[in-house]
Amino acid sequence: MKHIFAIVGSASADSANLKLIKRIAASTSEIFTIHIFEALKTIPHFDADLSIGNTPQSVLDFRELIENTH
């Protein structure tokens, strides 16, 4: 049996991605074991609420790169 480590890219409690991964995990449980990492929100750079007013420069730089990429 294959083991898959899935990272949910959303910090939202009502994440559509999390729901999708959970549905895939449930429907493929006889084929795969899917370990879902739901704690991305605990990493400050991934929780916008933790950086309001005190955003780390590296996050600001990353956002700028995204905004300026065409």
PDB file of N, CA, C, O and CB in Angstrom:
ATOM      1  N   MET A   1       0.851  -1.183   0.000  1.00  0.00           N
ATOM      2  CA  MET A   1       0.000   0.000   0.000  1.00  0.00           C
ATOM      3  C   MET A   1       0.891   1.238   0.000  1.00  0.00           C
ATOM      4  O   MET A   1       1.839   1.328   0.780  1.00  0.00           O
ATOM      5  CB  MET A   1      -0.965   0.003   1.228  1.00  0.00           C
ATOM      6  N   LYS A   2       0.587   2.171  -0.860  1.00  0.00           N
ATOM      7  CA  LYS A   2       1.333   3.431  -0.940  1.00  0.00           C
ATOM      8  C   LYS A   2       0.903   4.364   0.180  1.00  0.00           C
ATOM      9  O   LYS A   2      -0.259   4.390   0.584  1.00  0.00           O
ATOM     10  CB  LYS A   2       1.124   4.110  -2.312  1.00  0.00           C
ATOM     11  N   HIS A   3       1.866   5.124   0.667  1.00  0.00           N
ATOM     12  CA  HIS A   3       1.606   6.150   1.665  1.00  0.00           C
ATOM     13  C   HIS A   3       1.829   7.502   1.005  1.00  0.00           C
ATOM     14  O   HIS A   3       2.868   7.736   0.388  1.00  0.00           O
ATOM     15  CB  HIS A   3       2.519   5.972   2.927  1.00  0.00           C
ATOM     16  N   ILE A   4       0.857   8.383   1.135  1.00  0.00           N
ATOM     17  CA  ILE A   4       0.933   9.716   0.541  1.00  0.00           C
ATOM     18  C   ILE A   4       0.830  10.748   1.651  1.00  0.00           C
ATOM     19  O   ILE A   4      -0.022  10.650   2.534  1.00  0.00           O
ATOM     20  CB  ILE A   4      -0.187   9.929  -0.522  1.00  0.00           C
ATOM     21  N   PHE A   5       1.713  11.740   1.591  1.00  0.00           N
ATOM     22  CA  PHE A   5       1.688  12.848   2.540  1.00  0.00           C
ATOM     23  C   PHE A   5       1.113  14.043   1.812  1.00  0.00           C
ATOM     24  O   PHE A   5       1.744  14.569   0.895  1.00  0.00           O
ATOM     25  CB  PHE A   5       3.116  13.160   3.118  1.00  0.00           C
ATOM     26  N   ALA A   6      -0.069  14.482   2.199  1.00  0.00           N
ATOM     27  CA  ALA A   6      -0.754  15.594   1.541  1.00  0.00           C
ATOM     28  C   ALA A   6      -0.679  16.832   2.417  1.00  0.00           C
ATOM     29  O   ALA A   6      -0.991  16.792   3.608  1.00  0.00           O
ATOM     30  CB  ALA A   6      -2.225  15.235   1.236  1.00  0.00           C
ATOM     31  N   ILE A   7      -0.263  17.920   1.812  1.00  0.00           N
ATOM     32  CA  ILE A   7      -0.190  19.196   2.517  1.00  0.00           C
ATOM     33  C   ILE A   7      -1.338  20.063   2.038  1.00  0.00           C
ATOM     34  O   ILE A   7      -1.464  20.340   0.845  1.00  0.00           O
ATOM     35  CB  ILE A   7       1.186  19.904   2.286  1.00  0.00           C
ATOM     36  N   VAL A   8      -2.170  20.488   2.968  1.00  0.00           N
ATOM     37  CA  VAL A   8      -3.275  21.379   2.630  1.00  0.00           C
ATOM     38  C   VAL A   8      -2.698  22.785   2.545  1.00  0.00           C
ATOM     39  O   VAL A   8      -2.135  23.294   3.515  1.00  0.00           O
ATOM     40  CB  VAL A   8      -4.446  21.294   3.689  1.00  0.00           C
ATOM     41  N   GLY A   9      -2.841  23.407   1.382  1.00  0.00           N
ATOM     42  CA  GLY A   9      -2.240  24.710   1.144  1.00  0.00           C
ATOM     43  C   GLY A   9      -3.060  25.882   1.646  1.00  0.00           C
ATOM     44  O   GLY A   9      -2.696  27.034   1.412  1.00  0.00           O
ATOM     45  N   SER A  10      -4.149  25.611   2.324  1.00  0.00           N
ATOM     46  CA  SER A  10      -5.003  26.679   2.827  1.00  0.00           C
ATOM     47  C   SER A  10      -5.005  26.669   4.347  1.00  0.00           C
ATOM     48  O   SER A  10      -4.995  25.608   4.971  1.00  0.00           O
ATOM     49  CB  SER A  10      -6.435  26.536   2.285  1.00  0.00           C
ATOM     50  N   ALA A  11      -5.019  27.842   4.929  1.00  0.00           N
ATOM     51  CA  ALA A  11      -5.109  27.944   6.382  1.00  0.00           C
ATOM     52  C   ALA A  11      -6.552  28.127   6.837  1.00  0.00           C
ATOM     53  O   ALA A  11      -6.819  28.229   8.034  1.00  0.00           O
ATOM     54  CB  ALA A  11      -4.251  29.101   6.885  1.00  0.00           C
ATOM     55  N   SER A  12      -7.464  28.169   5.902  1.00  0.00           N
ATOM     56  CA  SER A  12      -8.873  28.386   6.211  1.00  0.00           C
ATOM     57  C   SER A  12      -9.484  27.156   6.889  1.00  0.00           C
ATOM     58  O   SER A  12      -9.219  26.020   6.495  1.00  0.00           O
ATOM     59  CB  SER A  12      -9.650  28.729   4.933  1.00  0.00           C
ATOM     60  N   ALA A  13     -10.294  27.397   7.897  1.00  0.00           N
ATOM     61  CA  ALA A  13     -10.965  26.294   8.591  1.00  0.00           C
ATOM     62  C   ALA A  13     -11.981  25.609   7.680  1.00  0.00           C
ATOM     63  O   ALA A  13     -12.313  24.441   7.886  1.00  0.00           O
ATOM     64  CB  ALA A  13     -11.661  26.806   9.862  1.00  0.00           C
ATOM     65  N   ASP A  14     -12.468  26.324   6.683  1.00  0.00           N
ATOM     66  CA  ASP A  14     -13.465  25.776   5.766  1.00  0.00           C
ATOM     67  C   ASP A  14     -12.845  25.549   4.381  1.00  0.00           C
ATOM     68  O   ASP A  14     -13.468  25.839   3.360  1.00  0.00           O
ATOM     69  CB  ASP A  14     -14.687  26.724   5.663  1.00  0.00           C
ATOM     70  N   SER A  15     -11.636  25.037   4.360  1.00  0.00           N
ATOM     71  CA  SER A  15     -10.879  24.870   3.137  1.00  0.00           C
ATOM     72  C   SER A  15     -11.502  23.844   2.187  1.00  0.00           C
ATOM     73  O   SER A  15     -11.758  22.702   2.568  1.00  0.00           O
ATOM     74  CB  SER A  15      -9.474  24.466   3.469  1.00  0.00           C
ATOM     75  N   ALA A  16     -11.736  24.268   0.963  1.00  0.00           N
ATOM     76  CA  ALA A  16     -12.229  23.347  -0.065  1.00  0.00           C
ATOM     77  C   ALA A  16     -11.161  22.302  -0.385  1.00  0.00           C
ATOM     78  O   ALA A  16     -11.484  21.149  -0.668  1.00  0.00           O
ATOM     79  CB  ALA A  16     -12.631  24.119  -1.349  1.00  0.00           C
ATOM     80  N   ASN A  17      -9.893  22.706  -0.339  1.00  0.00           N
ATOM     81  CA  ASN A  17      -8.803  21.761  -0.598  1.00  0.00           C
ATOM     82  C   ASN A  17      -8.779  20.649   0.444  1.00  0.00           C
ATOM     83  O   ASN A  17      -8.589  19.482   0.103  1.00  0.00           O
ATOM     84  CB  ASN A  17      -7.455  22.491  -0.614  1.00  0.00           C
ATOM     85  N   LEU A  18      -8.970  21.003   1.703  1.00  0.00           N
ATOM     86  CA  LEU A  18      -8.990  20.003   2.761  1.00  0.00           C
ATOM     87  C   LEU A  18     -10.155  19.038   2.557  1.00  0.00           C
ATOM     88  O   LEU A  18      -9.995  17.825   2.691  1.00  0.00           O
ATOM     89  CB  LEU A  18      -9.084  20.677   4.139  1.00  0.00           C
ATOM     90  N   LYS A  19     -11.317  19.581   2.236  1.00  0.00           N
ATOM     91  CA  LYS A  19     -12.485  18.725   1.986  1.00  0.00           C
ATOM     92  C   LYS A  19     -12.214  17.763   0.838  1.00  0.00           C
ATOM     93  O   LYS A  19     -12.566  16.585   0.913  1.00  0.00           O
ATOM     94  CB  LYS A  19     -13.727  19.579   1.676  1.00  0.00           C
ATOM     95  N   LEU A  20     -11.593  18.261  -0.221  1.00  0.00           N
ATOM     96  CA  LEU A  20     -11.279  17.426  -1.373  1.00  0.00           C
ATOM     97  C   LEU A  20     -10.292  16.324  -1.002  1.00  0.00           C
ATOM     98  O   LEU A  20     -10.498  15.162  -1.352  1.00  0.00           O
ATOM     99  CB  LEU A  20     -10.715  18.279  -2.505  1.00  0.00           C
ATOM    100  N   ILE A  21      -9.229  16.681  -0.301  1.00  0.00           N
ATOM    101  CA  ILE A  21      -8.240  15.682   0.100  1.00  0.00           C
ATOM    102  C   ILE A  21      -8.871  14.632   1.008  1.00  0.00           C
ATOM    103  O   ILE A  21      -8.592  13.443   0.860  1.00  0.00           O
ATOM    104  CB  ILE A  21      -7.054  16.354   0.810  1.00  0.00           C
ATOM    105  N   LYS A  22      -9.714  15.053   1.941  1.00  0.00           N
ATOM    106  CA  LYS A  22     -10.385  14.091   2.828  1.00  0.00           C
ATOM    107  C   LYS A  22     -11.292  13.155   2.033  1.00  0.00           C
ATOM    108  O   LYS A  22     -11.356  11.960   2.322  1.00  0.00           O
ATOM    109  CB  LYS A  22     -11.205  14.831   3.903  1.00  0.00           C
ATOM    110  N   ARG A  23     -11.989  13.690   1.038  1.00  0.00           N
ATOM    111  CA  ARG A  23     -12.859  12.851   0.202  1.00  0.00           C
ATOM    112  C   ARG A  23     -12.025  11.854  -0.601  1.00  0.00           C
ATOM    113  O   ARG A  23     -12.385  10.681  -0.710  1.00  0.00           O
ATOM    114  CB  ARG A  23     -13.710  13.727  -0.750  1.00  0.00           C
ATOM    115  N   ILE A  24     -10.920  12.323  -1.157  1.00  0.00           N
ATOM    116  CA  ILE A  24     -10.028  11.426  -1.898  1.00  0.00           C
ATOM    117  C   ILE A  24      -9.479  10.352  -0.970  1.00  0.00           C
ATOM    118  O   ILE A  24      -9.427   9.179  -1.340  1.00  0.00           O
ATOM    119  CB  ILE A  24      -8.869  12.216  -2.549  1.00  0.00           C
ATOM    120  N   ALA A  25      -9.070  10.743   0.231  1.00  0.00           N
ATOM    121  CA  ALA A  25      -8.539   9.782   1.202  1.00  0.00           C
ATOM    122  C   ALA A  25      -9.575   8.723   1.551  1.00  0.00           C
ATOM    123  O   ALA A  25      -9.255   7.537   1.637  1.00  0.00           O
ATOM    124  CB  ALA A  25      -8.081  10.502   2.473  1.00  0.00           C
ATOM    125  N   ALA A  26     -10.812   9.153   1.751  1.00  0.00           N
ATOM    126  CA  ALA A  26     -11.866   8.204   2.113  1.00  0.00           C
ATOM    127  C   ALA A  26     -12.183   7.253   0.959  1.00  0.00           C
ATOM    128  O   ALA A  26     -12.406   6.061   1.174  1.00  0.00           O
ATOM    129  CB  ALA A  26     -13.133   8.955   2.534  1.00  0.00           C
ATOM    130  N   SER A  27     -12.203   7.779  -0.255  1.00  0.00           N
ATOM    131  CA  SER A  27     -12.596   6.945  -1.390  1.00  0.00           C
ATOM    132  C   SER A  27     -11.463   6.064  -1.920  1.00  0.00           C
ATOM    133  O   SER A  27     -11.709   5.161  -2.719  1.00  0.00           O
ATOM    134  CB  SER A  27     -13.106   7.819  -2.500  1.00  0.00           C
ATOM    135  N   THR A  28     -10.238   6.312  -1.489  1.00  0.00           N
ATOM    136  CA  THR A  28      -9.108   5.500  -1.949  1.00  0.00           C
ATOM    137  C   THR A  28      -8.422   4.764  -0.800  1.00  0.00           C
ATOM    138  O   THR A  28      -7.285   4.312  -0.944  1.00  0.00           O
ATOM    139  CB  THR A  28      -8.096   6.377  -2.672  1.00  0.00           C
ATOM    140  N   SER A  29      -9.098   4.644   0.326  1.00  0.00           N
ATOM    141  CA  SER A  29      -8.470   4.068   1.527  1.00  0.00           C
ATOM    142  C   SER A  29      -8.007   2.624   1.347  1.00  0.00           C
ATOM    143  O   SER A  29      -7.150   2.156   2.096  1.00  0.00           O
ATOM    144  CB  SER A  29      -9.435   4.132   2.680  1.00  0.00           C
ATOM    145  N   GLU A  30      -8.554   1.921   0.377  1.00  0.00           N
ATOM    146  CA  GLU A  30      -8.111   0.545   0.126  1.00  0.00           C
ATOM    147  C   GLU A  30      -6.876   0.507  -0.770  1.00  0.00           C
ATOM    148  O   GLU A  30      -6.233  -0.534  -0.901  1.00  0.00           O
ATOM    149  CB  GLU A  30      -9.239  -0.266  -0.512  1.00  0.00           C
ATOM    150  N   ILE A  31      -6.548   1.640  -1.385  1.00  0.00           N
ATOM    151  CA  ILE A  31      -5.413   1.709  -2.306  1.00  0.00           C
ATOM    152  C   ILE A  31      -4.240   2.477  -1.700  1.00  0.00           C
ATOM    153  O   ILE A  31      -3.087   2.061  -1.805  1.00  0.00           O
ATOM    154  CB  ILE A  31      -5.838   2.362  -3.618  1.00  0.00           C
ATOM    155  N   PHE A  32      -4.559   3.618  -1.057  1.00  0.00           N
ATOM    156  CA  PHE A  32      -3.549   4.505  -0.494  1.00  0.00           C
ATOM    157  C   PHE A  32      -3.827   4.779   0.978  1.00  0.00           C
ATOM    158  O   PHE A  32      -4.966   4.714   1.439  1.00  0.00           O
ATOM    159  CB  PHE A  32      -3.497   5.820  -1.275  1.00  0.00           C
ATOM    160  N   THR A  33      -2.761   5.083   1.699  1.00  0.00           N
ATOM    161  CA  THR A  33      -2.898   5.671   3.020  1.00  0.00           C
ATOM    162  C   THR A  33      -2.469   7.116   2.859  1.00  0.00           C
ATOM    163  O   THR A  33      -1.309   7.397   2.557  1.00  0.00           O
ATOM    164  CB  THR A  33      -2.038   4.906   4.120  1.00  0.00           C
ATOM    165  N   ILE A  34      -3.398   8.027   3.057  1.00  0.00           N
ATOM    166  CA  ILE A  34      -3.088   9.442   2.887  1.00  0.00           C
ATOM    167  C   ILE A  34      -3.013  10.106   4.256  1.00  0.00           C
ATOM    168  O   ILE A  34      -3.982  10.133   5.014  1.00  0.00           O
ATOM    169  CB  ILE A  34      -4.149  10.141   1.992  1.00  0.00           C
ATOM    170  N   HIS A  35      -1.834  10.639   4.546  1.00  0.00           N
ATOM    171  CA  HIS A  35      -1.614  11.389   5.781  1.00  0.00           C
ATOM    172  C   HIS A  35      -1.790  12.866   5.431  1.00  0.00           C
ATOM    173  O   HIS A  35      -1.070  13.400   4.588  1.00  0.00           O
ATOM    174  CB  HIS A  35      -0.177  11.098   6.406  1.00  0.00           C
ATOM    175  N   ILE A  36      -2.734  13.507   6.072  1.00  0.00           N
ATOM    176  CA  ILE A  36      -3.049  14.899   5.734  1.00  0.00           C
ATOM    177  C   ILE A  36      -2.424  15.842   6.752  1.00  0.00           C
ATOM    178  O   ILE A  36      -2.700  15.759   7.949  1.00  0.00           O
ATOM    179  CB  ILE A  36      -4.577  15.117   5.671  1.00  0.00           C
ATOM    180  N   PHE A  37      -1.580  16.737   6.258  1.00  0.00           N
ATOM    181  CA  PHE A  37      -0.983  17.774   7.098  1.00  0.00           C
ATOM    182  C   PHE A  37      -1.898  18.987   7.054  1.00  0.00           C
ATOM    183  O   PHE A  37      -1.999  19.673   6.037  1.00  0.00           O
ATOM    184  CB  PHE A  37       0.472  18.140   6.624  1.00  0.00           C
ATOM    185  N   GLU A  38      -2.561  19.237   8.173  1.00  0.00           N
ATOM    186  CA  GLU A  38      -3.525  20.344   8.260  1.00  0.00           C
ATOM    187  C   GLU A  38      -2.989  21.527   9.052  1.00  0.00           C
ATOM    188  O   GLU A  38      -3.714  22.498   9.271  1.00  0.00           O
ATOM    189  CB  GLU A  38      -4.815  19.860   8.891  1.00  0.00           C
ATOM    190  N   ALA A  39      -1.744  21.467   9.483  1.00  0.00           N
ATOM    191  CA  ALA A  39      -1.218  22.470  10.408  1.00  0.00           C
ATOM    192  C   ALA A  39      -0.399  23.560   9.732  1.00  0.00           C
ATOM    193  O   ALA A  39       0.407  24.214  10.393  1.00  0.00           O
ATOM    194  CB  ALA A  39      -0.380  21.802  11.443  1.00  0.00           C
ATOM    195  N   LEU A  40      -0.582  23.771   8.441  1.00  0.00           N
ATOM    196  CA  LEU A  40       0.162  24.823   7.764  1.00  0.00           C
ATOM    197  C   LEU A  40      -0.088  26.177   8.425  1.00  0.00           C
ATOM    198  O   LEU A  40       0.775  27.055   8.414  1.00  0.00           O
ATOM    199  CB  LEU A  40      -0.221  24.877   6.281  1.00  0.00           C
ATOM    200  N   LYS A  41      -1.277  26.331   8.998  1.00  0.00           N
ATOM    201  CA  LYS A  41      -1.642  27.580   9.666  1.00  0.00           C
ATOM    202  C   LYS A  41      -0.731  27.893  10.856  1.00  0.00           C
ATOM    203  O   LYS A  41      -0.589  29.054  11.239  1.00  0.00           O
ATOM    204  CB  LYS A  41      -3.085  27.512  10.131  1.00  0.00           C
ATOM    205  N   THR A  42      -0.131  26.891  11.424  1.00  0.00           N
ATOM    206  CA  THR A  42       0.740  27.124  12.579  1.00  0.00           C
ATOM    207  C   THR A  42       2.076  27.729  12.180  1.00  0.00           C
ATOM    208  O   THR A  42       2.839  28.185  13.031  1.00  0.00           O
ATOM    209  CB  THR A  42       0.975  25.828  13.325  1.00  0.00           C
ATOM    210  N   ILE A  43       2.358  27.732  10.867  1.00  0.00           N
ATOM    211  CA  ILE A  43       3.573  28.353  10.371  1.00  0.00           C
ATOM    212  C   ILE A  43       3.233  29.817  10.087  1.00  0.00           C
ATOM    213  O   ILE A  43       2.432  30.084   9.191  1.00  0.00           O
ATOM    214  CB  ILE A  43       4.128  27.615   9.084  1.00  0.00           C
ATOM    215  N   PRO A  44       3.805  30.762  10.809  1.00  0.00           N
ATOM    216  CA  PRO A  44       3.384  32.161  10.716  1.00  0.00           C
ATOM    217  C   PRO A  44       3.301  32.732   9.309  1.00  0.00           C
ATOM    218  O   PRO A  44       2.408  33.532   9.031  1.00  0.00           O
ATOM    219  CB  PRO A  44       4.305  32.988  11.496  1.00  0.00           C
ATOM    220  N   HIS A  45       4.183  32.356   8.435  1.00  0.00           N
ATOM    221  CA  HIS A  45       4.171  32.913   7.081  1.00  0.00           C
ATOM    222  C   HIS A  45       2.940  32.474   6.293  1.00  0.00           C
ATOM    223  O   HIS A  45       2.640  33.055   5.251  1.00  0.00           O
ATOM    224  CB  HIS A  45       5.431  32.502   6.336  1.00  0.00           C
ATOM    225  N   PHE A  46       2.234  31.470   6.768  1.00  0.00           N
ATOM    226  CA  PHE A  46       1.065  30.976   6.059  1.00  0.00           C
ATOM    227  C   PHE A  46      -0.247  31.406   6.694  1.00  0.00           C
ATOM    228  O   PHE A  46      -1.316  31.042   6.204  1.00  0.00           O
ATOM    229  CB  PHE A  46       1.117  29.489   5.982  1.00  0.00           C
ATOM    230  N   ASP A  47      -0.188  32.163   7.763  1.00  0.00           N
ATOM    231  CA  ASP A  47      -1.399  32.668   8.405  1.00  0.00           C
ATOM    232  C   ASP A  47      -1.349  34.194   8.366  1.00  0.00           C
ATOM    233  O   ASP A  47      -0.669  34.833   9.169  1.00  0.00           O
ATOM    234  CB  ASP A  47      -1.533  32.138   9.883  1.00  0.00           C
ATOM    235  N   ALA A  48      -2.079  34.752   7.423  1.00  0.00           N
ATOM    236  CA  ALA A  48      -2.043  36.207   7.237  1.00  0.00           C
ATOM    237  C   ALA A  48      -2.406  36.973   8.505  1.00  0.00           C
ATOM    238  O   ALA A  48      -1.901  38.074   8.724  1.00  0.00           O
ATOM    239  CB  ALA A  48      -2.984  36.607   6.121  1.00  0.00           C
ATOM    240  N   ASP A  49      -3.272  36.410   9.339  1.00  0.00           N
ATOM    241  CA  ASP A  49      -3.672  37.088  10.572  1.00  0.00           C
ATOM    242  C   ASP A  49      -2.493  37.290  11.515  1.00  0.00           C
ATOM    243  O   ASP A  49      -2.498  38.229  12.311  1.00  0.00           O
ATOM    244  CB  ASP A  49      -4.766  36.296  11.275  1.00  0.00           C
ATOM    245  N   LEU A  50      -1.486  36.430  11.442  1.00  0.00           N
ATOM    246  CA  LEU A  50      -0.329  36.552  12.328  1.00  0.00           C
ATOM    247  C   LEU A  50       0.659  37.612  11.854  1.00  0.00           C
ATOM    248  O   LEU A  50       1.572  37.987  12.590  1.00  0.00           O
ATOM    249  CB  LEU A  50       0.375  35.218  12.443  1.00  0.00           C
ATOM    250  N   SER A  51       0.474  38.100  10.612  1.00  0.00           N
ATOM    251  CA  SER A  51       1.439  39.071  10.103  1.00  0.00           C
ATOM    252  C   SER A  51       0.817  40.424   9.789  1.00  0.00           C
ATOM    253  O   SER A  51       1.455  41.260   9.149  1.00  0.00           O
ATOM    254  CB  SER A  51       2.100  38.531   8.871  1.00  0.00           C
ATOM    255  N   ILE A  52      -0.411  40.653  10.227  1.00  0.00           N
ATOM    256  CA  ILE A  52      -1.040  41.955  10.011  1.00  0.00           C
ATOM    257  C   ILE A  52      -0.319  42.985  10.874  1.00  0.00           C
ATOM    258  O   ILE A  52      -0.212  42.834  12.091  1.00  0.00           O
ATOM    259  CB  ILE A  52      -2.571  41.912  10.346  1.00  0.00           C
ATOM    260  N   GLY A  53       0.166  44.021  10.226  1.00  0.00           N
ATOM    261  CA  GLY A  53       0.843  45.088  10.958  1.00  0.00           C
ATOM    262  C   GLY A  53       2.276  44.788  11.331  1.00  0.00           C
ATOM    263  O   GLY A  53       3.004  45.693  11.738  1.00  0.00           O
ATOM    264  N   ASN A  54       2.701  43.554  11.206  1.00  0.00           N
ATOM    265  CA  ASN A  54       4.067  43.187  11.559  1.00  0.00           C
ATOM    266  C   ASN A  54       4.555  42.104  10.601  1.00  0.00           C
ATOM    267  O   ASN A  54       5.140  41.104  11.017  1.00  0.00           O
ATOM    268  CB  ASN A  54       4.152  42.702  13.035  1.00  0.00           C
ATOM    269  N   THR A  55       4.307  42.319   9.327  1.00  0.00           N
ATOM    270  CA  THR A  55       4.642  41.315   8.320  1.00  0.00           C
ATOM    271  C   THR A  55       6.153  41.199   8.157  1.00  0.00           C
ATOM    272  O   THR A  55       6.829  42.202   7.930  1.00  0.00           O
ATOM    273  CB  THR A  55       3.989  41.661   6.974  1.00  0.00           C
ATOM    274  N   PRO A  56       6.687  39.987   8.271  1.00  0.00           N
ATOM    275  CA  PRO A  56       8.128  39.799   8.073  1.00  0.00           C
ATOM    276  C   PRO A  56       8.542  40.244   6.667  1.00  0.00           C
ATOM    277  O   PRO A  56       7.787  40.064   5.711  1.00  0.00           O
ATOM    278  CB  PRO A  56       8.517  38.319   8.303  1.00  0.00           C
ATOM    279  N   GLN A  57       9.723  40.815   6.543  1.00  0.00           N
ATOM    280  CA  GLN A  57      10.208  41.318   5.255  1.00  0.00           C
ATOM    281  C   GLN A  57      10.243  40.223   4.194  1.00  0.00           C
ATOM    282  O   GLN A  57       9.943  40.478   3.027  1.00  0.00           O
ATOM    283  CB  GLN A  57      11.598  41.924   5.417  1.00  0.00           C
ATOM    284  N   SER A  58      10.602  39.024   4.584  1.00  0.00           N
ATOM    285  CA  SER A  58      10.661  37.933   3.605  1.00  0.00           C
ATOM    286  C   SER A  58       9.291  37.654   3.000  1.00  0.00           C
ATOM    287  O   SER A  58       9.192  37.305   1.824  1.00  0.00           O
ATOM    288  CB  SER A  58      11.210  36.660   4.257  1.00  0.00           C
ATOM    289  N   VAL A  59       8.239  37.805   3.789  1.00  0.00           N
ATOM    290  CA  VAL A  59       6.878  37.608   3.289  1.00  0.00           C
ATOM    291  C   VAL A  59       6.507  38.756   2.352  1.00  0.00           C
ATOM    292  O   VAL A  59       5.901  38.530   1.305  1.00  0.00           O
ATOM    293  CB  VAL A  59       5.863  37.512   4.464  1.00  0.00           C
ATOM    294  N   LEU A  60       6.871  39.990   2.724  1.00  0.00           N
ATOM    295  CA  LEU A  60       6.606  41.141   1.859  1.00  0.00           C
ATOM    296  C   LEU A  60       7.319  40.984   0.515  1.00  0.00           C
ATOM    297  O   LEU A  60       6.748  41.271  -0.538  1.00  0.00           O
ATOM    298  CB  LEU A  60       7.051  42.447   2.549  1.00  0.00           C
ATOM    299  N   ASP A  61       8.567  40.529   0.561  1.00  0.00           N
ATOM    300  CA  ASP A  61       9.330  40.310  -0.669  1.00  0.00           C
ATOM    301  C   ASP A  61       8.678  39.239  -1.541  1.00  0.00           C
ATOM    302  O   ASP A  61       8.581  39.391  -2.759  1.00  0.00           O
ATOM    303  CB  ASP A  61      10.773  39.909  -0.337  1.00  0.00           C
ATOM    304  N   PHE A  62       8.237  38.167  -0.912  1.00  0.00           N
ATOM    305  CA  PHE A  62       7.577  37.083  -1.640  1.00  0.00           C
ATOM    306  C   PHE A  62       6.293  37.581  -2.294  1.00  0.00           C
ATOM    307  O   PHE A  62       6.035  37.278  -3.459  1.00  0.00           O
ATOM    308  CB  PHE A  62       7.271  35.904  -0.697  1.00  0.00           C
ATOM    309  N   ARG A  63       5.497  38.331  -1.566  1.00  0.00           N
ATOM    310  CA  ARG A  63       4.259  38.887  -2.117  1.00  0.00           C
ATOM    311  C   ARG A  63       4.558  39.810  -3.297  1.00  0.00           C
ATOM    312  O   ARG A  63       3.843  39.796  -4.299  1.00  0.00           O
ATOM    313  CB  ARG A  63       3.480  39.652  -1.028  1.00  0.00           C
ATOM    314  N   GLU A  64       5.608  40.603  -3.176  1.00  0.00           N
ATOM    315  CA  GLU A  64       5.981  41.511  -4.252  1.00  0.00           C
ATOM    316  C   GLU A  64       6.386  40.750  -5.502  1.00  0.00           C
ATOM    317  O   GLU A  64       6.022  41.131  -6.614  1.00  0.00           O
ATOM    318  CB  GLU A  64       7.112  42.421  -3.809  1.00  0.00           C
ATOM    319  N   LEU A  65       7.140  39.673  -5.318  1.00  0.00           N
ATOM    320  CA  LEU A  65       7.521  38.845  -6.463  1.00  0.00           C
ATOM    321  C   LEU A  65       6.283  38.298  -7.172  1.00  0.00           C
ATOM    322  O   LEU A  65       6.222  38.296  -8.402  1.00  0.00           O
ATOM    323  CB  LEU A  65       8.429  37.687  -6.011  1.00  0.00           C
ATOM    324  N   ILE A  66       5.323  37.847  -6.420  1.00  0.00           N
ATOM    325  CA  ILE A  66       4.097  37.312  -7.004  1.00  0.00           C
ATOM    326  C   ILE A  66       3.351  38.407  -7.764  1.00  0.00           C
ATOM    327  O   ILE A  66       2.909  38.197  -8.893  1.00  0.00           O
ATOM    328  CB  ILE A  66       3.194  36.705  -5.910  1.00  0.00           C
ATOM    329  N   GLU A  67       3.216  39.562  -7.146  1.00  0.00           N
ATOM    330  CA  GLU A  67       2.488  40.666  -7.761  1.00  0.00           C
ATOM    331  C   GLU A  67       3.161  41.179  -9.030  1.00  0.00           C
ATOM    332  O   GLU A  67       2.478  41.645  -9.943  1.00  0.00           O
ATOM    333  CB  GLU A  67       2.343  41.794  -6.773  1.00  0.00           C
ATOM    334  N   ASN A  68       4.470  41.101  -9.101  1.00  0.00           N
ATOM    335  CA  ASN A  68       5.204  41.641 -10.232  1.00  0.00           C
ATOM    336  C   ASN A  68       5.533  40.610 -11.310  1.00  0.00           C
ATOM    337  O   ASN A  68       6.176  40.937 -12.308  1.00  0.00           O
ATOM    338  CB  ASN A  68       6.461  42.263  -9.748  1.00  0.00           C
ATOM    339  N   THR A  69       5.106  39.398 -11.117  1.00  0.00           N
ATOM    340  CA  THR A  69       5.327  38.362 -12.114  1.00  0.00           C
ATOM    341  C   THR A  69       4.153  38.344 -13.083  1.00  0.00           C
ATOM    342  O   THR A  69       2.997  38.227 -12.676  1.00  0.00           O
ATOM    343  CB  THR A  69       5.513  36.975 -11.445  1.00  0.00           C
ATOM    344  N   HIS A  70       4.462  38.462 -14.357  1.00  0.00           N
ATOM    345  CA  HIS A  70       3.408  38.505 -15.383  1.00  0.00           C
ATOM    346  C   HIS A  70       3.415  37.246 -16.194  1.00  0.00           C
ATOM    347  O   HIS A  70       2.603  37.095 -17.106  1.00  0.00           O
ATOM    348  CB  HIS A  70       3.579  39.713 -16.299  1.00  0.00           C
TER     349      HIS A  70
END
